[in-house]
C-alpha cells in the first residue's frame, strides 16, 4: 500500500528477473524459439522457474551509449508491463538497428504481437 493508501502490485525488475549468463543465452539461441518482428528479434523457451526472465542484446549498431541505454529501458519496461502474461519463460530481446527510431510504442506493439503468436502460446 502506498503512502496515499492506494494498493498496488510490486512490479519492479529485480536482478532475479534477468538472464545474465552466456550459457543461458546460448541455450535459448540453440534450443529455443525465434521470431523476428519489426525492430525486435525475440528468442524464448520455457524455464523450470516459477517466473519469466529477460535478457537483452543491444549492440553498438543501434546507436551510441545514450541511445542504447534508452532502448534497453524501453525493452525492460515492455517486459515489466507484460510479465504476468508470460508464465515461466526465458526471453531474449535483441534490438535491431531500427529499434532506436521505432520508439517505445512500436517496440511494445511488436512484443505484444509475439505474445499473441500461436508459436508462443505453445
C-alpha positions in Angstrom: 0.0 0.0 0.0 1.4 3.4 -1.0 1.6 6.4 1.4 -1.7 7.6 -0.1 -3.5 4.4 0.8 -3.6 3.1 -2.7 -2.9 -0.6 -3.2 -0.6 -1.5 -6.0 1.3 -4.6 -7.2 5.0 -4.6 -6.9 6.1 -4.8 -10.5 9.8 -4.0 -10.4 12.5 -5.5 -12.5 14.6 -7.4 -9.9 18.1 -9.0 -10.6 16.4 -12.4 -10.3 14.3 -11.5 -13.4 17.4 -11.0 -15.6 19.3 -13.5 -17.7 23.0 -12.8 -17.4 24.9 -15.9 -18.1 26.2 -16.7 -21.5 25.1 -20.4 -21.2 21.5 -19.2 -20.8 21.8 -17.0 -23.8 23.3 -19.9 -25.8 20.6 -22.4 -24.6 17.8 -20.0 -25.8 19.6 -19.4 -29.1 20.2 -23.1 -29.8 17.1 -24.8 -28.3 14.5 -22.0 -28.1 12.0 -20.5 -30.5 12.9 -17.4 -32.5 10.7 -14.8 -34.1 11.7 -11.6 -36.0 9.1 -8.9 -35.9 9.6 -5.2 -36.6 12.7 -3.9 -34.8 13.0 -6.9 -32.5 14.4 -10.4 -32.6 12.8 -12.5 -29.8 14.1 -15.8 -28.6 12.2 -17.7 -25.9 12.0 -21.0 -24.2 10.0 -22.2 -21.2 12.1 -22.5 -18.0 11.8 -24.6 -14.8 11.4 -21.5 -12.6 8.1 -20.0 -11.5 8.7 -16.7 -13.2 9.6 -15.0 -16.5 13.2 -13.8 -17.0 14.6 -11.3 -19.5 17.9 -11.0 -21.4 18.7 -8.1 -23.7 21.1 -7.6 -26.6 21.5 -4.1 -27.8 24.6 -3.8 -30.0 26.6 -0.7 -31.0 24.8 -0.9 -34.4 21.7 0.5 -32.6 23.5 3.8 -31.7 25.7 5.5 -29.2 25.6 4.7 -25.5 22.8 7.1 -24.7 20.6 5.6 -27.5 21.4 2.0 -26.5 20.5 2.7 -22.8 17.2 4.3 -23.9 16.4 1.2 -26.0 17.3 -1.0 -23.0 14.9 1.0 -20.8 12.2 0.5 -23.4 12.8 -3.3 -23.5 12.8 -3.6 -19.7 9.6 -1.6 -19.4 7.9 -3.6 -22.1 8.9 -6.8 -20.3 7.8 -5.5 -16.9 4.4 -4.4 -18.1 3.6 -7.7 -19.8 5.4 -10.1 -17.4 2.1 -11.6 -16.0 1.1 -13.0 -19.3 4.5 -14.7 -19.9 4.4 -17.5 -17.3 7.7 -19.4 -16.7 9.5 -18.3 -19.8 13.1 -17.1 -20.5 13.1 -14.3 -23.2 15.9 -12.7 -25.0 15.1 -9.5 -26.8 17.6 -8.5 -29.4 17.2 -4.9 -30.7 17.7 -4.4 -34.4 19.3 -1.3 -35.8 15.8 0.2 -36.4 14.8 0.0 -32.7 16.1 3.4 -31.8 13.9 5.0 -34.4 10.9 2.8 -33.7 10.1 4.3 -30.3 8.6 2.7 -27.2 5.1 2.3 -28.5 6.3 0.4 -31.6 8.6 -1.9 -29.6 5.7 -2.7 -27.2 3.3 -3.3 -30.1 5.8 -5.7 -31.7 6.3 -7.5 -28.4 2.6 -7.9 -28.0 2.2 -9.4 -31.5 4.6 -12.1 -30.5 2.7 -12.8 -27.3 -0.4 -13.4 -29.4 1.5 -15.6 -31.9 0.4 -19.2 -31.8 4.0 -20.5 -31.5 4.5 -18.5 -28.3 1.3 -19.9 -26.9 2.7 -23.4 -27.0 
